[in-house]
Amino acid sequence: MQREAQDEAANILYHASASPNLMIHTSTSLITYIEVFHALSHIRKMTRIK
């Protein structure tokens, strides 16, 4: 799961550097993606404790 996320992020960054006008949109969606991923892992930890 995390490996896929890293590949996805690397792919996004590669395309962003290839086309600079997508840079702002990409960084915004990448931040959102990271926040969602972080939230999911946090939820998973919380459910493991219970």
LINRATA-V960596 format. One record per pair of residues at least 4 apart in sequence whose C-alpha atoms are under 8 Angstrom apart, sorted by the first residue. I is the first residue (numbers start at 0). J is the second residue. D is the distance in Angstrom with one decimal. If there is no record, write none. Layout:
BEGIN
<<I | J | D> <I | J | D>>
END
This chain:
BEGIN
<<0 | 4 | 6.4> <1 | 5 | 6.2> <2 | 6 | 6.2> <3 | 7 | 6.1> <4 | 8 | 6.1> <5 | 9 | 6.1> <6 | 10 | 6.0> <7 | 11 | 6.1> <8 | 12 | 6.2> <8 | 29 | 7.1> <9 | 13 | 6.1> <10 | 14 | 6.3> <11 | 15 | 6.1> <11 | 25 | 7.0> <11 | 29 | 7.7> <12 | 16 | 6.2> <12 | 25 | 7.7> <13 | 17 | 6.2> <14 | 18 | 6.3> <15 | 19 | 5.9> <15 | 20 | 8.0> <15 | 21 | 5.8> <15 | 22 | 5.1> <15 | 25 | 6.4> <16 | 22 | 7.1> <18 | 22 | 7.2> <21 | 25 | 5.9> <22 | 26 | 6.1> <23 | 27 | 6.2> <24 | 28 | 6.3> <25 | 29 | 5.9> <26 | 30 | 6.1> <27 | 31 | 6.3> <28 | 32 | 6.0> <29 | 33 | 6.1> <30 | 34 | 6.1> <31 | 35 | 6.2> <32 | 36 | 6.1> <33 | 37 | 6.0> <34 | 38 | 6.1> <35 | 39 | 6.1> <36 | 40 | 6.3> <37 | 41 | 6.2> <38 | 42 | 6.2> <39 | 43 | 6.2> <40 | 44 | 6.3> <41 | 45 | 6.3> <42 | 46 | 6.2> <43 | 47 | 6.2> <44 | 48 | 6.5> <45 | 49 | 6.8>>
END
